[in-house]
């Protein structure tokens, strides 16, 4: 199987030499050893990928420190979301107080 990381880099003599050596080794080894070697290579790559993912996850889990501008932006965003809601609730209560005072409570 071709190493996909080496594709697109043009012909390099050192890579061609490695492929030729691998081909020679694979021709001289029995099938059982070939499968064993390929299996071990697969295990190594899986372990490398797992280590790389663990490192990336560790980097992602580091706490993010917010700067002064970031904190201000978060406060502003919450105000933009909550202020219209608060104004709406107060308007509803003001309307209810006006409506009840005008049409219902004056009877008492």
Secondary structure, DSSP 8 states (H G I E B T S, - for coil): ---GGGTTS---HHHHHHHHHHHHHHHHS-HHHHHHHHHHHHHHHHHHHHHHHHHHHHHHHS-----HHHHHHHHHHHHHHHHHHHHHHHHHHHHHHHHHHHHTGGG-
